[in-house]
Amino acid sequence: MTATTAAASRLLVRARTGGPQDDEQGPKLLEHVLGWTLVVLLAVFVTRAGLM
């Protein structure tokens, strides 16, 4: 490995921001389930209030 390749790879490792692609499946699944739960509860409240 040359010096420039080593420096470039080190910068690439440092430049990672920890965006959505780094999330694990657990929190993503929990967020999905909680989102659908909120949608269902909102639908129940709307129909019980007679708004639909």
PQR file with spaces between the fields and no chain letter, atoms N, CA, C, O and H, PARSE charges and radii, in Angstrom:
ATOM       1  N    MET     1       0.850   -1.173    0.000 -0.4000 1.5000
ATOM       2  CA   MET     1       0.000    0.000    0.000 -0.0000 2.0000
ATOM       3  C    MET     1       0.896    1.236    0.000  0.5500 1.7000
ATOM       4  O    MET     1       1.842    1.331    0.782 -0.5500 1.4000
ATOM       5  N    THR     2       0.592    2.158   -0.867 -0.4000 1.5000
ATOM       6  CA   THR     2       1.389    3.382   -0.931 -0.0000 2.0000
ATOM       7  C    THR     2       0.937    4.366    0.138  0.5500 1.7000
ATOM       8  O    THR     2      -0.100    4.177    0.775 -0.5500 1.4000
ATOM       9  H    THR     2      -0.177    2.081   -1.502  0.4000 1.0000
ATOM      10  N    ALA     3       1.712    5.396    0.324 -0.4000 1.5000
ATOM      11  CA   ALA     3       1.400    6.392    1.357 -0.0000 2.0000
ATOM      12  C    ALA     3       0.116    7.146    1.030  0.5500 1.7000
ATOM      13  O    ALA     3      -0.671    7.458    1.923 -0.5500 1.4000
ATOM      14  H    ALA     3       2.555    5.549   -0.193  0.4000 1.0000
ATOM      15  N    THR     4      -0.094    7.438   -0.258 -0.4000 1.5000
ATOM      16  CA   THR     4      -1.312    8.179   -0.611 -0.0000 2.0000
ATOM      17  C    THR     4      -2.551    7.307   -0.463  0.5500 1.7000
ATOM      18  O    THR     4      -3.614    7.796   -0.080 -0.5500 1.4000
ATOM      19  H    THR     4       0.546    7.184   -0.984  0.4000 1.0000
ATOM      20  N    THR     5      -2.419    6.020   -0.763 -0.4000 1.5000
ATOM      21  CA   THR     5      -3.561    5.119   -0.596 -0.0000 2.0000
ATOM      22  C    THR     5      -3.906    4.969    0.879  0.5500 1.7000
ATOM      23  O    THR     5      -5.079    4.957    1.250 -0.5500 1.4000
ATOM      24  H    THR     5      -1.556    5.623   -1.074  0.4000 1.0000
ATOM      25  N    ALA     6      -2.887    4.854    1.715 -0.4000 1.5000
ATOM      26  CA   ALA     6      -3.118    4.737    3.156 -0.0000 2.0000
ATOM      27  C    ALA     6      -3.765    6.003    3.695  0.5500 1.7000
ATOM      28  O    ALA     6      -4.680    5.929    4.514 -0.5500 1.4000
ATOM      29  H    ALA     6      -1.933    4.863    1.414  0.4000 1.0000
ATOM      30  N    ALA     7      -3.303    7.158    3.247 -0.4000 1.5000
ATOM      31  CA   ALA     7      -3.881    8.421    3.713 -0.0000 2.0000
ATOM      32  C    ALA     7      -5.313    8.563    3.230  0.5500 1.7000
ATOM      33  O    ALA     7      -6.175    9.029    3.975 -0.5500 1.4000
ATOM      34  H    ALA     7      -2.559    7.218    2.581  0.4000 1.0000
ATOM      35  N    ALA     8      -5.574    8.168    1.998 -0.4000 1.5000
ATOM      36  CA   ALA     8      -6.930    8.278    1.454 -0.0000 2.0000
ATOM      37  C    ALA     8      -7.884    7.347    2.188  0.5500 1.7000
ATOM      38  O    ALA     8      -9.012    7.735    2.494 -0.5500 1.4000
ATOM      39  H    ALA     8      -4.873    7.789    1.393  0.4000 1.0000
ATOM      40  N    SER     9      -7.449    6.122    2.474 -0.4000 1.5000
ATOM      41  CA   SER     9      -8.328    5.195    3.183 -0.0000 2.0000
ATOM      42  C    SER     9      -8.577    5.657    4.608  0.5500 1.7000
ATOM      43  O    SER     9      -9.667    5.461    5.146 -0.5500 1.4000
ATOM      44  H    SER     9      -6.533    5.807    2.226  0.4000 1.0000
ATOM      45  N    ARG    10      -7.577    6.267    5.217 -0.4000 1.5000
ATOM      46  CA   ARG    10      -7.753    6.781    6.574 -0.0000 2.0000
ATOM      47  C    ARG    10      -8.769    7.929    6.576  0.5500 1.7000
ATOM      48  O    ARG    10      -9.571    8.040    7.503 -0.5500 1.4000
ATOM      49  H    ARG    10      -6.692    6.426    4.780  0.4000 1.0000
ATOM      50  N    LEU    11      -8.740    8.784    5.547 -0.4000 1.5000
ATOM      51  CA   LEU    11      -9.701    9.879    5.444 -0.0000 2.0000
ATOM      52  C    LEU    11     -11.113    9.346    5.198  0.5500 1.7000
ATOM      53  O    LEU    11     -12.085    9.887    5.725 -0.5500 1.4000
ATOM      54  H    LEU    11      -8.088    8.695    4.794  0.4000 1.0000
ATOM      55  N    LEU    12     -11.221    8.294    4.404 -0.4000 1.5000
ATOM      56  CA   LEU    12     -12.546    7.721    4.151 -0.0000 2.0000
ATOM      57  C    LEU    12     -13.146    7.141    5.422  0.5500 1.7000
ATOM      58  O    LEU    12     -14.348    7.264    5.658 -0.5500 1.4000
ATOM      59  H    LEU    12     -10.431    7.855    3.976  0.4000 1.0000
ATOM      60  N    VAL    13     -12.323    6.515    6.231 -0.4000 1.5000
ATOM      61  CA   VAL    13     -12.815    5.964    7.492 -0.0000 2.0000
ATOM      62  C    VAL    13     -13.242    7.090    8.417  0.5500 1.7000
ATOM      63  O    VAL    13     -14.255    6.972    9.107 -0.5500 1.4000
ATOM      64  H    VAL    13     -11.347    6.415    6.040  0.4000 1.0000
ATOM      65  N    ARG    14     -12.487    8.176    8.443 -0.4000 1.5000
ATOM      66  CA   ARG    14     -12.821    9.314    9.295 -0.0000 2.0000
ATOM      67  C    ARG    14     -14.047   10.076    8.819  0.5500 1.7000
ATOM      68  O    ARG    14     -14.769   10.654    9.631 -0.5500 1.4000
ATOM      69  H    ARG    14     -11.664    8.272    7.883  0.4000 1.0000
ATOM      70  N    ALA    15     -14.291   10.084    7.513 -0.4000 1.5000
ATOM      71  CA   ALA    15     -15.339   10.914    6.945 -0.0000 2.0000
ATOM      72  C    ALA    15     -16.736   10.339    7.143  0.5500 1.7000
ATOM      73  O    ALA    15     -17.717   11.001    6.803 -0.5500 1.4000
ATOM      74  H    ALA    15     -13.704    9.614    6.854  0.4000 1.0000
ATOM      75  N    ARG    16     -16.857    9.147    7.674 -0.4000 1.5000
ATOM      76  CA   ARG    16     -18.172    8.555    7.854 -0.0000 2.0000
ATOM      77  C    ARG    16     -18.969    9.363    8.876  0.5500 1.7000
ATOM      78  O    ARG    16     -18.438    9.769    9.910 -0.5500 1.4000
ATOM      79  H    ARG    16     -16.061    8.610    7.950  0.4000 1.0000
ATOM      80  N    THR    17     -20.229    9.588    8.581 -0.4000 1.5000
ATOM      81  CA   THR    17     -21.057   10.430    9.443 -0.0000 2.0000
ATOM      82  C    THR    17     -21.995    9.632   10.330  0.5500 1.7000
ATOM      83  O    THR    17     -22.617   10.197   11.229 -0.5500 1.4000
ATOM      84  H    THR    17     -20.660    9.259    7.741  0.4000 1.0000
ATOM      85  N    GLY    18     -22.110    8.343   10.099 -0.4000 1.5000
ATOM      86  CA   GLY    18     -23.030    7.536   10.903 -0.0000 2.0000
ATOM      87  C    GLY    18     -24.463    7.775   10.509  0.5500 1.7000
ATOM      88  O    GLY    18     -25.338    7.847   11.372 -0.5500 1.4000
ATOM      89  H    GLY    18     -21.605    7.884    9.369  0.4000 1.0000
ATOM      90  N    GLY    19     -24.721    7.899    9.236 -0.4000 1.5000
ATOM      91  CA   GLY    19     -26.072    8.149    8.738 -0.0000 2.0000
ATOM      92  C    GLY    19     -26.980    6.933    8.831  0.5500 1.7000
ATOM      93  O    GLY    19     -26.643    5.959    9.505 -0.5500 1.4000
ATOM      94  H    GLY    19     -24.010    7.840    8.535  0.4000 1.0000
ATOM      95  N    PRO    20     -28.118    6.976    8.170 -0.5600 1.5000
ATOM      96  CA   PRO    20     -29.116    5.911    8.281  0.2800 2.0000
ATOM      97  C    PRO    20     -28.615    4.535    7.867  0.5500 1.7000
ATOM      98  O    PRO    20     -29.112    3.531    8.377 -0.5500 1.4000
ATOM      99  N    GLN    21     -27.651    4.455    6.964 -0.4000 1.5000
ATOM     100  CA   GLN    21     -27.171    3.157    6.534 -0.0000 2.0000
ATOM     101  C    GLN    21     -26.408    2.436    7.641  0.5500 1.7000
ATOM     102  O    GLN    21     -26.180    1.231    7.537 -0.5500 1.4000
ATOM     103  H    GLN    21     -27.246    5.271    6.549  0.4000 1.0000
ATOM     104  N    ASP    22     -26.012    3.136    8.687 -0.4000 1.5000
ATOM     105  CA   ASP    22     -25.278    2.515    9.786 -0.0000 2.0000
ATOM     106  C    ASP    22     -26.200    2.011   10.897  0.5500 1.7000
ATOM     107  O    ASP    22     -25.735    1.354   11.829 -0.5500 1.4000
ATOM     108  H    ASP    22     -26.197    4.115    8.771  0.4000 1.0000
ATOM     109  N    ASP    23     -27.486    2.307   10.812 -0.4000 1.5000
ATOM     110  CA   ASP    23     -28.411    1.850   11.846 -0.0000 2.0000
ATOM     111  C    ASP    23     -28.571    0.343   11.786  0.5500 1.7000
ATOM     112  O    ASP    23     -28.481   -0.265   10.719 -0.5500 1.4000
ATOM     113  H    ASP    23     -27.863    2.841   10.055  0.4000 1.0000
ATOM     114  N    GLU    24     -28.806   -0.245   12.932 -0.4000 1.5000
ATOM     115  CA   GLU    24     -29.053   -1.679   12.973 -0.0000 2.0000
ATOM     116  C    GLU    24     -30.536   -1.935   12.768  0.5500 1.7000
ATOM     117  O    GLU    24     -31.342   -1.005   12.774 -0.5500 1.4000
ATOM     118  H    GLU    24     -28.879    0.248   13.799  0.4000 1.0000
ATOM     119  N    GLN    25     -30.887   -3.186   12.588 -0.4000 1.5000
ATOM     120  CA   GLN    25     -32.265   -3.549   12.286 -0.0000 2.0000
ATOM     121  C    GLN    25     -33.203   -3.287   13.477  0.5500 1.7000
ATOM     122  O    GLN    25     -34.364   -2.935   13.268 -0.5500 1.4000
ATOM     123  H    GLN    25     -30.232   -3.942   12.583  0.4000 1.0000
ATOM     124  N    GLY    26     -32.732   -3.450   14.699 -0.4000 1.5000
ATOM     125  CA   GLY    26     -33.575   -3.316   15.879 -0.0000 2.0000
ATOM     126  C    GLY    26     -34.275   -1.972   15.987  0.5500 1.7000
ATOM     127  O    GLY    26     -35.505   -1.941   16.021 -0.5500 1.4000
ATOM     128  H    GLY    26     -31.789   -3.737   14.869  0.4000 1.0000
ATOM     129  N    PRO    27     -33.555   -0.863   16.042 -0.5600 1.5000
ATOM     130  CA   PRO    27     -34.213    0.442   16.152  0.2800 2.0000
ATOM     131  C    PRO    27     -35.103    0.760   14.953  0.5500 1.7000
ATOM     132  O    PRO    27     -36.140    1.404   15.110 -0.5500 1.4000
ATOM     133  N    LYS    28     -34.718    0.323   13.776 -0.4000 1.5000
ATOM     134  CA   LYS    28     -35.520    0.585   12.585 -0.0000 2.0000
ATOM     135  C    LYS    28     -36.857   -0.166   12.687  0.5500 1.7000
ATOM     136  O    LYS    28     -37.908    0.373   12.340 -0.5500 1.4000
ATOM     137  H    LYS    28     -33.876   -0.201   13.648  0.4000 1.0000
ATOM     138  N    LEU    29     -36.802   -1.400   13.160 -0.4000 1.5000
ATOM     139  CA   LEU    29     -38.019   -2.195   13.322 -0.0000 2.0000
ATOM     140  C    LEU    29     -38.923   -1.580   14.392  0.5500 1.7000
ATOM     141  O    LEU    29     -40.136   -1.491   14.204 -0.5500 1.4000
ATOM     142  H    LEU    29     -35.949   -1.838   13.442  0.4000 1.0000
ATOM     143  N    LEU    30     -38.345   -1.162   15.493 -0.4000 1.5000
ATOM     144  CA   LEU    30     -39.119   -0.533   16.564 -0.0000 2.0000
ATOM     145  C    LEU    30     -39.780    0.749   16.075  0.5500 1.7000
ATOM     146  O    LEU    30     -40.943    1.009   16.382 -0.5500 1.4000
ATOM     147  H    LEU    30     -37.360   -1.234   15.646  0.4000 1.0000
ATOM     148  N    GLU    31     -39.043    1.542   15.319 -0.4000 1.5000
ATOM     149  CA   GLU    31     -39.603    2.783   14.778 -0.0000 2.0000
ATOM     150  C    GLU    31     -40.769    2.490   13.831  0.5500 1.7000
ATOM     151  O    GLU    31     -41.773    3.203   13.838 -0.5500 1.4000
ATOM     152  H    GLU    31     -38.098    1.331   15.070  0.4000 1.0000
ATOM     153  N    HIS    32     -40.635    1.457   13.033 -0.4000 1.5000
ATOM     154  CA   HIS    32     -41.684    1.077   12.092 -0.0000 2.0000
ATOM     155  C    HIS    32     -42.953    0.640   12.837  0.5500 1.7000
ATOM     156  O    HIS    32     -44.060    1.052   12.489 -0.5500 1.4000
ATOM     157  H    HIS    32     -39.820    0.878   13.028  0.4000 1.0000
ATOM     158  N    VAL    33     -42.776   -0.195   13.859 -0.4000 1.5000
ATOM     159  CA   VAL    33     -43.920   -0.682   14.640 -0.0000 2.0000
ATOM     160  C    VAL    33     -44.598    0.468   15.379  0.5500 1.7000
ATOM     161  O    VAL    33     -45.827    0.544   15.404 -0.5500 1.4000
ATOM     162  H    VAL    33     -41.877   -0.529   14.141  0.4000 1.0000
ATOM     163  N    LEU    34     -43.821    1.357   15.974 -0.4000 1.5000
ATOM     164  CA   LEU    34     -44.411    2.488   16.686 -0.0000 2.0000
ATOM     165  C    LEU    34     -45.135    3.438   15.729  0.5500 1.7000
ATOM     166  O    LEU    34     -46.162    4.015   16.085 -0.5500 1.4000
ATOM     167  H    LEU    34     -42.823    1.295   15.954  0.4000 1.0000
ATOM     168  N    GLY    35     -44.609    3.598   14.534 -0.4000 1.5000
ATOM     169  CA   GLY    35     -45.273    4.449   13.546 -0.0000 2.0000
ATOM     170  C    GLY    35     -46.631    3.890   13.142  0.5500 1.7000
ATOM     171  O    GLY    35     -47.609    4.634   13.068 -0.5500 1.4000
ATOM     172  H    GLY    35     -43.774    3.129   14.245  0.4000 1.0000
ATOM     173  N    TRP    36     -46.698    2.583   12.878 -0.4000 1.5000
ATOM     174  CA   TRP    36     -47.973    1.976   12.505 -0.0000 2.0000
ATOM     175  C    TRP    36     -48.951    1.980   13.682  0.5500 1.7000
ATOM     176  O    TRP    36     -50.158    2.116   13.484 -0.5500 1.4000
ATOM     177  H    TRP    36     -45.903    1.980   12.938  0.4000 1.0000
ATOM     178  N    THR    37     -48.435    1.833   14.899 -0.4000 1.5000
ATOM     179  CA   THR    37     -49.305    1.914   16.075 -0.0000 2.0000
ATOM     180  C    THR    37     -49.929    3.295   16.173  0.5500 1.7000
ATOM     181  O    THR    37     -51.116    3.416   16.475 -0.5500 1.4000
ATOM     182  H    THR    37     -47.454    1.723   15.059  0.4000 1.0000
ATOM     183  N    LEU    38     -49.159    4.323   15.926 -0.4000 1.5000
ATOM     184  CA   LEU    38     -49.680    5.687   15.940 -0.0000 2.0000
ATOM     185  C    LEU    38     -50.744    5.878   14.865  0.5500 1.7000
ATOM     186  O    LEU    38     -51.756    6.534   15.111 -0.5500 1.4000
ATOM     187  H    LEU    38     -48.194    4.225   15.681  0.4000 1.0000
ATOM     188  N    VAL    39     -50.532    5.321   13.690 -0.4000 1.5000
ATOM     189  CA   VAL    39     -51.510    5.435   12.604 -0.0000 2.0000
ATOM     190  C    VAL    39     -52.816    4.766   13.000  0.5500 1.7000
ATOM     191  O    VAL    39     -53.888    5.325   12.768 -0.5500 1.4000
ATOM     192  H    VAL    39     -49.710    4.788   13.490  0.4000 1.0000
ATOM     193  N    VAL    40     -52.748    3.587   13.588 -0.4000 1.5000
ATOM     194  CA   VAL    40     -53.959    2.860   13.990 -0.0000 2.0000
ATOM     195  C    VAL    40     -54.687    3.608   15.094  0.5500 1.7000
ATOM     196  O    VAL    40     -55.911    3.732   15.052 -0.5500 1.4000
ATOM     197  H    VAL    40     -51.877    3.132   13.776  0.4000 1.0000
ATOM     198  N    LEU    41     -53.956    4.109   16.079 -0.4000 1.5000
ATOM     199  CA   LEU    41     -54.604    4.857   17.161 -0.0000 2.0000
ATOM     200  C    LEU    41     -55.267    6.136   16.643  0.5500 1.7000
ATOM     201  O    LEU    41     -56.361    6.486   17.086 -0.5500 1.4000
ATOM     202  H    LEU    41     -52.962    4.009   16.113  0.4000 1.0000
ATOM     203  N    LEU    42     -54.634    6.815   15.737 -0.4000 1.5000
ATOM     204  CA   LEU    42     -55.225    8.011   15.147 -0.0000 2.0000
ATOM     205  C    LEU    42     -56.507    7.664   14.394  0.5500 1.7000
ATOM     206  O    LEU    42     -57.495    8.393   14.476 -0.5500 1.4000
ATOM     207  H    LEU    42     -53.745    6.531   15.377  0.4000 1.0000
ATOM     208  N    ALA    43     -56.491    6.554   13.662 -0.4000 1.5000
ATOM     209  CA   ALA    43     -57.691    6.121   12.937 -0.0000 2.0000
ATOM     210  C    ALA    43     -58.819    5.780   13.899  0.5500 1.7000
ATOM     211  O    ALA    43     -59.977    6.100   13.631 -0.5500 1.4000
ATOM     212  H    ALA    43     -55.688    5.962   13.594  0.4000 1.0000
ATOM     213  N    VAL    44     -58.498    5.136   15.013 -0.4000 1.5000
ATOM     214  CA   VAL    44     -59.520    4.804   16.012 -0.0000 2.0000
ATOM     215  C    VAL    44     -60.112    6.071   16.598  0.5500 1.7000
ATOM     216  O    VAL    44     -61.332    6.175   16.724 -0.5500 1.4000
ATOM     217  H    VAL    44     -57.558    4.876   15.231  0.4000 1.0000
ATOM     218  N    PHE    45     -59.283    7.031   16.958 -0.4000 1.5000
ATOM     219  CA   PHE    45     -59.793    8.281   17.528 -0.0000 2.0000
ATOM     220  C    PHE    45     -60.649    9.057   16.531  0.5500 1.7000
ATOM     221  O    PHE    45     -61.672    9.632   16.903 -0.5500 1.4000
ATOM     222  H    PHE    45     -58.292    6.947   16.856  0.4000 1.0000
ATOM     223  N    VAL    46     -60.238    9.074   15.284 -0.4000 1.5000
ATOM     224  CA   VAL    46     -61.007    9.803   14.262 -0.0000 2.0000
ATOM     225  C    VAL    46     -62.358    9.159   14.050  0.5500 1.7000
ATOM     226  O    VAL    46     -63.362    9.863   13.943 -0.5500 1.4000
ATOM     227  H    VAL    46     -59.407    8.607   14.981  0.4000 1.0000
ATOM     228  N    THR    47     -62.409    7.836   13.986 -0.4000 1.5000
ATOM     229  CA   THR    47     -63.705    7.173   13.761 -0.0000 2.0000
ATOM     230  C    THR    47     -64.593    7.262   15.001  0.5500 1.7000
ATOM     231  O    THR    47     -65.810    7.397   14.870 -0.5500 1.4000
ATOM     232  H    THR    47     -61.593    7.265   14.073  0.4000 1.0000
ATOM     233  N    ARG    48     -64.019    7.192   16.190 -0.4000 1.5000
ATOM     234  CA   ARG    48     -64.840    7.308   17.409 -0.0000 2.0000
ATOM     235  C    ARG    48     -65.386    8.720   17.579  0.5500 1.7000
ATOM     236  O    ARG    48     -66.474    8.898   18.125 -0.5500 1.4000
ATOM     237  H    ARG    48     -63.031    7.082   16.297  0.4000 1.0000
ATOM     238  N    ALA    49     -64.651    9.717   17.123 -0.4000 1.5000
ATOM     239  CA   ALA    49     -65.114   11.087   17.239 -0.0000 2.0000
ATOM     240  C    ALA    49     -66.145   11.430   16.167  0.5500 1.7000
ATOM     241  O    ALA    49     -66.736   12.509   16.203 -0.5500 1.4000
ATOM     242  H    ALA    49     -63.767    9.572   16.680  0.4000 1.0000
ATOM     243  N    GLY    50     -66.364   10.538   15.229 -0.4000 1.5000
ATOM     244  CA   GLY    50     -67.350   10.765   14.182 -0.0000 2.0000
ATOM     245  C    GLY    50     -66.879   11.704   13.098  0.5500 1.7000
ATOM     246  O    GLY    50     -67.695   12.299   12.395 -0.5500 1.4000
ATOM     247  H    GLY    50     -65.883    9.661   15.199  0.4000 1.0000
ATOM     248  N    LEU    51     -65.593   11.843   12.954 -0.4000 1.5000
ATOM     249  CA   LEU    51     -65.062   12.740   11.934 -0.0000 2.0000
ATOM     250  C    LEU    51     -64.940   12.073   10.570  0.5500 1.7000
ATOM     251  O    LEU    51     -64.613   12.727    9.579 -0.5500 1.4000
ATOM     252  H    LEU    51     -64.931   11.359   13.526  0.4000 1.0000
ATOM     253  N    MET    52     -65.199   10.791   10.524 -0.4000 1.5000
ATOM     254  CA   MET    52     -65.053   10.074    9.274 -0.0000 2.0000
ATOM     255  C    MET    52     -66.331    9.345    8.917  0.5500 1.7000
ATOM     256  O    MET    52     -66.394    8.680    7.883 -0.5500 1.4000
ATOM     257  H    MET    52     -65.464   10.260   11.329  0.4000 1.0000
